């Protein structure tokens, strides 16, 4: 080790050794009830010390190279008297209901074409009757599809059930999914095309039904994605991944050809990612919230100690728009995109700083950059 760096490391270690310090586990008492750190002006005297190699493990947890085990929130299989569908059966259930939604959507579009054709005032009665016959056959097909869509005794498309699905990988958490009601009578698709007025009324109702099915499809696709992804991983790596995905959504919402419905669907995905990011940013290690502002002291392999400022990686700390400040408008999308770009730069800089600090701990001195 060069002499000047060795002297600097020794001086830092000596100064830090003079500070009163606590172990990481005893630092829990210095946190306010909600997890927010105390505003005590003497908080510097309670700076926790992480000895080597726990200090390296802490940095790995912050970066996301190590994910500490999560505490189970509740038992999954008997919650409020409901039976949860275990994993991977829960994933198969969502696959089936999403696939069924595509069939319902395609059938509704086919029925719309028949209604549009029946709205032609020049049609002869027998032509309109033929279209109505084909339309009622499609209604019967939809009814048959709904009746046949059952998974382990659970009707998937008649709106009679919510399901509780076990979330991987810990399989100790569940999520409730509201199954859709895609019966012809519920969607208003059981109207006749017998007259011109009937056809026009049916066409209006079909358009409403298609919008409803599309909204259900987007909601179920999101629930499926959340289920398959499971509990979010910890650390800055996961936060960077979520920010990148949210940025892609904001970029799509900036497209001037999209309508408000398209942006609403994109914003639903953004809000889901924002909630996952909030969960990740609540990461704890040995009683310490490691992705909220604070300071710790890390000990290196050679006994030298370094102060380390914890990163501010919560949505608020990164300056991200909240759930209700979304990308449903072009202006909102542009503002969100700018904030996400700034947040990504911050998180990437924090990851670089964590890597440099880890290198300093392992090698015994701070590298001059």
Order of alpha helices (4+ residues) and beta strands (2+ residues): alpha-beta-beta-alpha-alpha-alpha-beta-beta-beta-beta-alpha-alpha-alpha-alpha-beta-beta-beta-beta-alpha
